[in-house]
Amino acid sequence: MTVLHHEHPTHEHTHGPACGHPAVEHEGHVDYAHDGHLHREHSGHWDECERHGHVAHEGHTHEHGPGCGHTTVTHGDHQDYVHDGHRHAAHDGHWDDH
């Protein structure tokens, strides 16, 4: 699986610990959830942080939903649930790694 390198050239907002957007740590960096997608700092600019392809999270027995205790972030047209360095989204009866 790869993460696409798609620069967000008109990103004028500077993210950080007090920027007001949810911070999601994963794969050695921090993404900031903003306007339905996630950004990460990379070499002096901001990239979209989106995985390429469909990746089911095998063995995920926890059911996410309101009150499950995990942070939610809006991602496109759905909610991702954040825990253990991953974002999970419901998809066709299983959970996907986002």
C-alpha positions, 0 to 999 in steps of 0.5 A: 500500500502506498500513500499518495504524494499530492501537494496542497498548494493553496493551503494557507492555514498553518496546522499545529497543536493549537490550530483547532483541527483534530490531530491524527498520529500515524505512520511516523507523522501527524495528519490534521483533519480539515475540510473533510480531508487530512493534511500533513507537513512535508518538506515545507509544504502541506500534502494530502494524506490519503492511502491508495487502494482498499485495505480491510482491517482484518480482525477488527472486532471493536464496533465503533459508533457514538460513545465508543470512546475514539476520536472521530474525524470527518473524511470525505462523506463519512466518519473515520474513527481514530485509534492505535495509529489508524483511522478506521471506516465502516465499509461493506460489513467490515472496517477499512484502514484509512 
